[in-house]
Amino acid sequence: MLGFLWSRLCGVDSNVRLSRAEATRRVLTLELNKDRDVQRMHENGINALDIEPVENRYMLSGGAEGIVALYDLENLTRKPSYTCKAVCSIGRGHPDGHKFSVETVQWYPHDTGMFTSSSFDKTLKVWDTNTLRLAEVFQFDGTVYSHHMSPIATKHSLIAVGTKNPKVQLCDLKSGSCSHILQGHRGEVLSVCWSPRYDCILATASADSRVKLWDVRKASSCLITLDQHSGEKSKSSSEAANTAHDGRVNGLCFTSDGLHLLTLGTDHRMRLWNSATGDNTLVNYGKVSNCSRKSVKFTVSVGCNPEFVFVPLDTKIAIYTIYTGVQISVLRGHYNDVYCCVFQPYYQELYSGSKDSNILAWVPAMREPVPDEDSEKPKSQAHLHPAFEDAWSSSDEEG
């Protein structure tokens, strides 16, 4: 750390390099925070979590009993031990609440005045945060598995929705109706995700083992059907044969820069794809256990070097390096299957929701005490994590 500070002071290195090194260190030391509790609001499991991107202060949760809860993550007590209280909740007692399991929740990307929720009751609902009243409701013919709004779009306000129907539907917040439909899948659409790099690019995953990339501006919207064997851009003649996994594909997540796409399948594999060409990068993550029949919500780090992906793995959360596939660590603390996790980039914290109805906070460990002058140098270096050493590079020797 002293080497980075000195290099920045001398103008040799940028602030970004120091920031990435510290962010990486914090992710590598994530542990269960025993002093921070999140108020228990759900009884039948937590399917979805989302932290608003404006202040990174408020978090949404969606539960299997149909409840949507809103939490304030800030420590207002100023004490080491505290509980993140639920500011409000929308349950079955609410006149407009969901009737069945809430599968996805998401904040409006540009401010905290609005959020969305979708459920097995075949609805997608848009809520006014201040009044907890419905601003809009979209009704579908089949069960809603997933929905997503573009995190960067300013020219459109489309919500992509994946349902039991193989057609992907795009709902327009401005008009309050489904603007158009994307056809191409042959099974239920389990996960949808907009690119964080291009506001018109959408990825969809289906029970038909396929992952498709779409450009919603075009009449023939489908750009690529990902192929696990060749990774080549699909041709109309062979598109039907292209599959991303050997089982259902129920997880999607772009890297923070949008250049790559991660997919999860029930073949117990996670794959990394070049989002521009559709090539399979062939990164081997080993066996990634996944037997879920619903959408799996996993997430990636932001501002680290290397970047990491956090994946629910039965009752645990596995942390992998995205571009090498190395499993760095495993977070243990839940008593039942983990359904979702969300990364808080301001402080490199992770929140996870599980079938045990608990939301756990994972935070960076406190720094180890500075060793005494007579302590041996090899002993202190033995505790360094391999990925941690790579992230710091040789600049530390300058300090």
C-alpha positions as CSV (number, residue, x, y, z in Angstrom):
1,M,0.0,0.0,0.0
2,L,2.8,2.4,0.8
3,G,4.3,1.8,-2.6
4,F,1.0,2.7,-4.3
5,L,0.6,5.9,-2.1
6,W,4.2,7.0,-2.9
7,S,3.8,6.4,-6.6
8,R,0.5,8.4,-6.7
9,L,2.2,11.2,-4.7
10,C,5.0,11.3,-7.2
11,G,2.7,11.2,-10.2
12,V,4.0,7.9,-11.4
13,D,0.7,6.0,-11.0
14,S,-2.9,7.2,-11.3
15,N,-5.6,7.2,-8.6
16,V,-7.4,4.4,-10.5
17,R,-4.5,2.0,-10.0
18,L,-4.6,2.6,-6.2
19,S,-8.3,2.3,-6.1
20,R,-8.3,-1.0,-8.0
21,A,-5.6,-2.5,-5.7
22,E,-7.5,-1.6,-2.6
23,A,-10.9,-2.8,-4.0
24,T,-9.2,-6.1,-4.9
25,R,-7.8,-6.5,-1.4
26,R,-11.2,-5.9,0.1
27,V,-12.9,-8.5,-2.1
28,L,-10.3,-11.1,-1.3
29,T,-10.9,-10.7,2.4
30,L,-14.7,-10.8,2.4
31,E,-16.2,-12.5,5.5
32,L,-19.5,-12.7,7.3
33,N,-20.2,-9.5,9.2
34,K,-21.3,-10.7,12.7
35,D,-22.0,-7.1,13.8
36,R,-24.5,-6.3,11.0
37,D,-27.9,-7.9,10.8
38,V,-30.6,-7.3,8.2
39,Q,-34.1,-7.3,9.6
40,R,-35.9,-10.5,8.8
41,M,-39.0,-9.7,6.7
42,H,-39.5,-13.0,4.8
43,E,-40.6,-16.4,6.0
44,N,-40.3,-18.6,2.9
45,G,-37.0,-17.7,1.2
46,I,-35.5,-14.7,-0.6
47,N,-35.5,-14.9,-4.4
48,A,-34.0,-11.5,-5.4
49,L,-32.0,-8.6,-4.1
50,D,-31.1,-5.2,-5.7
51,I,-29.2,-2.2,-4.4
52,E,-30.0,1.2,-6.0
53,P,-27.1,2.5,-8.1
54,V,-27.5,6.2,-7.2
55,E,-26.4,6.3,-3.5
56,N,-25.8,2.5,-3.0
57,R,-27.8,3.0,0.2
58,Y,-31.2,1.3,-0.2
59,M,-31.8,-2.4,-1.0
60,L,-34.8,-4.2,-2.3
61,S,-35.7,-7.9,-1.5
62,G,-38.3,-10.1,-3.1
63,G,-39.6,-13.2,-1.2
64,A,-41.3,-16.5,-2.0
65,E,-44.4,-15.4,0.0
66,G,-45.0,-12.4,-2.2
67,I,-43.4,-9.7,0.0
68,V,-41.3,-6.9,-1.4
69,A,-39.2,-5.2,1.3
70,L,-37.0,-2.0,1.2
71,Y,-34.0,-1.6,3.6
72,D,-31.8,1.2,4.6
73,L,-28.2,-0.1,4.6
74,E,-26.7,3.0,6.3
75,N,-25.6,2.7,9.9
76,L,-27.6,5.5,11.5
77,T,-26.8,4.4,15.0
78,R,-23.1,5.0,14.6
79,K,-22.4,1.9,16.7
80,P,-20.3,-1.1,15.7
81,S,-23.2,-3.5,16.0
82,Y,-26.5,-2.5,14.3
83,T,-29.4,-3.8,12.3
84,C,-30.3,-2.7,8.8
85,K,-34.0,-1.8,9.3
86,A,-36.7,-2.3,6.7
87,V,-38.0,1.1,5.8
88,C,-41.2,-0.4,4.4
89,S,-42.7,-3.5,2.8
90,I,-45.4,-4.5,0.4
91,G,-47.1,-7.7,1.5
92,R,-50.2,-9.6,0.7
93,G,-52.2,-7.2,2.9
94,H,-51.3,-4.4,0.5
95,P,-54.2,-3.9,-2.0
96,D,-51.8,-4.0,-4.9
97,G,-49.3,-6.6,-3.5
98,H,-48.2,-9.7,-5.4
99,K,-50.2,-12.9,-4.8
100,F,-47.4,-15.4,-5.4
101,S,-43.6,-15.6,-5.2
102,V,-41.7,-12.5,-6.2
103,E,-38.9,-13.6,-8.6
104,T,-37.2,-10.3,-9.5
105,V,-36.9,-6.8,-8.0
106,Q,-35.0,-3.9,-9.6
107,W,-34.6,-0.2,-8.9
108,Y,-35.1,2.3,-11.6
109,P,-31.5,2.9,-12.8
110,H,-31.5,6.7,-12.7
111,D,-33.1,7.6,-9.3
112,T,-34.7,6.0,-6.3
113,G,-38.2,7.3,-6.9
114,M,-39.4,4.1,-8.6
115,F,-38.8,0.4,-8.5
116,T,-40.1,-2.7,-10.2
117,S,-41.1,-6.2,-9.2
118,S,-42.3,-9.3,-11.0
119,S,-43.9,-12.5,-9.7
120,F,-45.3,-15.9,-10.4
121,D,-48.7,-14.2,-10.4
122,K,-48.0,-13.3,-14.0
123,T,-47.5,-9.6,-13.4
124,L,-44.8,-7.0,-13.6
125,K,-45.5,-4.0,-11.3
126,V,-44.0,-0.5,-11.3
127,W,-44.0,1.2,-7.9
128,D,-43.7,4.8,-6.7
129,T,-41.2,4.5,-3.9
130,N,-42.5,7.5,-1.9
131,T,-46.2,6.5,-1.8
132,L,-45.8,2.7,-2.3
133,R,-48.6,2.9,-4.9
134,L,-48.7,1.3,-8.3
135,A,-47.6,3.5,-11.2
136,E,-48.1,0.8,-13.8
137,V,-48.9,-2.9,-14.0
138,F,-48.2,-5.3,-16.9
139,Q,-50.1,-8.5,-17.2
140,F,-48.8,-11.6,-19.0
141,D,-50.2,-15.0,-20.1
142,G,-47.5,-17.0,-18.3
143,T,-45.4,-17.1,-15.2
144,V,-42.8,-14.3,-15.0
145,Y,-39.3,-15.6,-14.3
146,S,-37.2,-12.5,-14.8
147,H,-37.2,-8.9,-15.9
148,H,-34.5,-6.2,-16.4
149,M,-34.2,-2.5,-17.2
150,S,-31.1,-1.2,-19.0
151,P,-28.7,0.4,-16.5
152,I,-27.6,3.0,-19.0
153,A,-30.5,3.6,-21.4
154,T,-31.6,7.3,-21.9
155,K,-33.3,7.0,-25.3
156,H,-35.7,4.2,-24.3
157,S,-37.4,3.0,-21.2
158,L,-37.9,-0.7,-22.1
159,I,-38.2,-3.5,-19.6
160,A,-37.3,-6.9,-21.0
161,V,-39.5,-9.7,-19.5
162,G,-38.9,-13.4,-19.6
163,T,-41.9,-15.6,-19.0
164,K,-43.2,-19.2,-19.5
165,N,-44.0,-18.1,-23.0
166,P,-40.9,-18.5,-25.3
167,K,-41.5,-15.0,-26.7
168,V,-39.4,-12.2,-25.0
169,Q,-41.6,-9.2,-24.3
170,L,-40.4,-5.6,-24.1
171,C,-42.6,-3.3,-22.0
172,D,-42.4,0.4,-22.5
173,L,-42.7,2.6,-19.3
174,K,-43.6,5.6,-21.4
175,S,-46.5,4.1,-23.2
176,G,-47.5,1.6,-20.5
177,S,-47.8,-1.2,-23.0
178,C,-45.8,-4.0,-24.6
179,S,-44.0,-2.3,-27.5
180,H,-42.8,-5.4,-29.3
181,I,-41.9,-9.1,-29.0
182,L,-38.6,-11.0,-29.7
183,Q,-39.2,-14.4,-31.2
184,G,-36.7,-17.2,-31.5
185,H,-36.6,-19.3,-28.3
186,R,-38.4,-22.6,-28.1
187,G,-38.7,-22.9,-24.4
188,E,-39.6,-20.7,-21.4
189,V,-37.3,-17.7,-21.0
190,L,-35.6,-18.0,-17.6
191,S,-33.3,-14.9,-17.5
192,V,-32.9,-11.6,-19.3
193,C,-30.1,-9.0,-19.0
194,W,-29.3,-5.7,-20.8
195,S,-25.8,-4.9,-21.7
196,P,-24.1,-2.3,-19.4
197,R,-22.2,-1.0,-22.5
198,Y,-24.8,-0.7,-25.3
199,D,-28.3,0.3,-24.4
200,C,-29.8,-1.6,-27.3
201,I,-28.2,-5.0,-26.7
202,L,-30.1,-7.6,-24.7
203,A,-29.2,-11.2,-23.7
204,T,-31.8,-13.8,-23.0
205,A,-31.5,-17.4,-21.7
206,S,-34.0,-20.2,-22.1
207,A,-35.0,-23.7,-21.1
208,D,-34.2,-24.7,-24.7
209,S,-30.5,-24.6,-23.8
210,R,-30.0,-21.4,-25.9
211,V,-28.6,-17.9,-25.2
212,K,-29.4,-15.2,-27.7
213,L,-28.1,-11.7,-28.1
214,W,-30.5,-9.1,-29.6
215,D,-30.4,-5.6,-31.0
216,V,-33.8,-4.3,-30.2
217,R,-33.5,-1.5,-32.8
218,K,-33.6,-4.0,-35.8
219,A,-36.5,-5.7,-37.3
220,S,-34.6,-9.0,-37.3
221,S,-33.4,-8.4,-33.8
222,C,-31.5,-11.7,-33.1
223,L,-27.8,-11.0,-33.6
224,I,-26.2,-14.2,-32.3
225,T,-27.2,-17.6,-30.9
226,L,-24.3,-18.7,-28.7
227,D,-22.7,-22.0,-29.6
228,Q,-20.7,-23.8,-26.8
229,H,-18.8,-26.0,-29.4
230,S,-17.6,-23.5,-31.9
231,G,-18.4,-20.1,-30.5
232,E,-18.8,-18.8,-34.0
233,K,-21.5,-16.4,-35.0
234,S,-24.5,-18.5,-36.0
235,K,-25.8,-18.7,-39.5
236,S,-29.4,-19.0,-40.3
237,S,-28.9,-22.5,-41.6
238,S,-27.3,-23.8,-38.5
239,E,-28.8,-21.6,-35.8
240,A,-31.2,-24.3,-34.6
241,A,-28.3,-26.5,-33.7
242,N,-26.5,-24.0,-31.6
243,T,-26.7,-24.4,-27.8
244,A,-24.9,-22.6,-25.0
245,H,-25.3,-25.4,-22.5
246,D,-26.4,-29.0,-22.4
247,G,-29.3,-28.2,-20.0
248,R,-31.6,-25.3,-19.1
249,V,-29.8,-21.9,-19.1
250,N,-31.1,-20.0,-16.0
251,G,-28.4,-17.4,-15.3
252,L,-27.0,-14.4,-17.1
253,C,-24.6,-11.6,-16.1
254,F,-22.5,-9.2,-18.1
255,T,-19.1,-8.2,-16.9
256,S,-19.0,-4.6,-15.6
257,D,-17.5,-3.3,-18.8
258,G,-20.0,-5.2,-21.0
259,L,-17.3,-6.9,-23.1
260,H,-18.1,-10.4,-21.9
261,L,-21.2,-12.4,-20.8
262,L,-21.4,-15.1,-18.1
263,T,-24.0,-17.8,-18.4
264,L,-25.1,-20.6,-15.9
265,G,-26.7,-23.8,-16.9
266,T,-28.2,-26.9,-15.3
267,D,-25.4,-28.9,-16.9
268,H,-23.4,-27.6,-13.9
269,R,-21.3,-25.4,-16.0
270,M,-20.6,-21.6,-16.1
271,R,-19.3,-20.2,-19.4
272,L,-17.7,-16.9,-20.4
273,W,-18.5,-15.4,-23.9
274,N,-17.2,-12.6,-25.9
275,S,-20.3,-10.4,-26.2
276,A,-19.3,-8.8,-29.5
277,T,-18.4,-12.0,-31.4
278,G,-20.3,-14.7,-29.5
279,D,-17.1,-16.7,-29.1
280,N,-16.9,-19.2,-26.2
281,T,-13.7,-18.1,-24.4
282,L,-13.3,-21.7,-23.0
283,V,-12.5,-20.5,-19.5
284,N,-12.9,-23.6,-17.2
285,Y,-14.6,-22.9,-13.9
286,G,-15.0,-26.6,-13.0
287,K,-18.3,-27.9,-11.7
288,V,-20.7,-25.2,-10.8
289,S,-23.6,-27.0,-9.1
290,N,-26.9,-25.7,-10.4
291,C,-30.2,-27.7,-10.2
292,S,-32.6,-24.7,-10.0
293,R,-35.6,-24.6,-12.2
294,K,-35.8,-20.8,-11.8
295,S,-33.6,-17.9,-12.5
296,V,-30.3,-17.8,-10.6
297,K,-29.2,-14.3,-9.6
298,F,-25.4,-14.0,-9.5
299,T,-23.2,-10.9,-9.8
300,V,-19.8,-9.6,-10.6
301,S,-17.3,-7.2,-8.9
302,V,-16.7,-3.6,-10.1
303,G,-13.3,-1.8,-10.1
304,C,-11.1,-4.8,-9.2
305,N,-8.0,-6.3,-10.9
306,P,-8.6,-9.1,-11.5
307,E,-12.4,-9.0,-11.6
308,F,-14.5,-11.6,-9.7
309,V,-17.8,-13.3,-10.1
310,F,-20.0,-14.3,-7.1
311,V,-22.1,-17.4,-7.7
312,P,-24.7,-19.1,-5.4
313,L,-23.5,-22.7,-4.9
314,D,-26.0,-24.7,-2.8
315,T,-25.7,-23.2,0.7
316,K,-22.5,-21.3,-0.2
317,I,-21.3,-18.5,-2.4
318,A,-18.3,-19.3,-4.6
319,I,-15.9,-16.5,-5.7
320,Y,-14.1,-17.0,-9.1
321,T,-11.7,-14.9,-11.1
322,I,-13.7,-14.2,-14.2
323,Y,-11.0,-14.5,-16.9
324,T,-9.0,-17.4,-15.4
325,G,-11.7,-19.5,-13.8
326,V,-9.8,-19.9,-10.5
327,Q,-12.0,-20.4,-7.4
328,I,-10.6,-17.9,-5.0
329,S,-12.7,-18.6,-1.9
330,V,-16.1,-19.9,-0.7
331,L,-18.4,-17.9,1.7
332,R,-20.2,-20.0,4.2
333,G,-23.0,-18.8,6.5
334,H,-26.4,-19.7,5.2
335,Y,-28.3,-22.8,6.4
336,N,-30.1,-23.5,3.2
337,D,-29.7,-22.9,-0.6
338,V,-28.6,-19.4,-1.7
339,Y,-30.9,-18.0,-4.4
340,C,-29.3,-14.5,-5.0
341,C,-26.5,-12.2,-4.2
342,V,-25.8,-8.5,-5.0
343,F,-22.5,-6.5,-4.9
344,Q,-22.2,-3.1,-3.3
345,P,-19.3,-1.4,-5.3
346,Y,-18.8,1.6,-3.0
347,Y,-17.5,-0.4,-0.1
348,Q,-16.9,-3.8,-1.8
349,E,-19.6,-5.5,0.2
350,L,-21.8,-8.5,-0.8
351,Y,-25.4,-9.3,0.3
352,S,-26.9,-12.7,-0.2
353,G,-30.5,-14.1,0.1
354,S,-31.3,-17.7,0.8
355,K,-34.1,-20.2,1.3
356,D,-33.4,-19.9,5.0
357,S,-35.1,-16.4,4.8
358,N,-32.0,-14.6,5.9
359,I,-30.1,-11.8,4.2
360,L,-26.4,-11.9,5.1
361,A,-23.8,-9.1,4.8
362,W,-20.3,-10.0,3.7
363,V,-17.7,-7.3,4.3
364,P,-14.0,-6.9,4.0
365,A,-12.0,-8.1,7.0
366,M,-10.2,-5.5,9.0
367,R,-6.5,-5.1,8.2
368,E,-4.0,-7.3,10.1
369,P,-1.9,-5.4,12.7
370,V,1.4,-4.0,11.4
371,P,4.1,-6.6,12.3
372,D,6.9,-5.7,14.8
373,E,10.3,-4.8,13.5
374,D,11.8,-8.0,14.7
375,S,9.1,-10.1,13.0
376,E,10.3,-12.2,10.0
377,K,9.4,-11.0,6.6
378,P,8.7,-14.5,5.1
379,K,6.1,-15.1,7.9
380,S,4.1,-12.0,7.0
381,Q,4.2,-12.8,3.3
382,A,2.9,-16.3,3.9
383,H,-0.6,-15.0,4.6
384,L,-0.9,-13.2,1.2
385,H,-3.5,-14.7,-1.1
386,P,-2.1,-15.6,-4.6
387,A,-4.6,-13.4,-6.4
388,F,-3.8,-10.6,-3.9
389,E,-0.1,-10.8,-4.8
390,D,-1.0,-10.4,-8.5
391,A,-3.2,-7.4,-7.9
392,W,-0.5,-5.5,-6.0
393,S,2.3,-6.2,-8.5
394,S,5.9,-5.3,-7.9
395,S,5.2,-1.6,-7.1
396,D,4.9,-2.6,-3.4
397,E,8.7,-3.0,-3.3
398,E,9.1,0.7,-3.9
399,G,7.6,1.5,-0.5
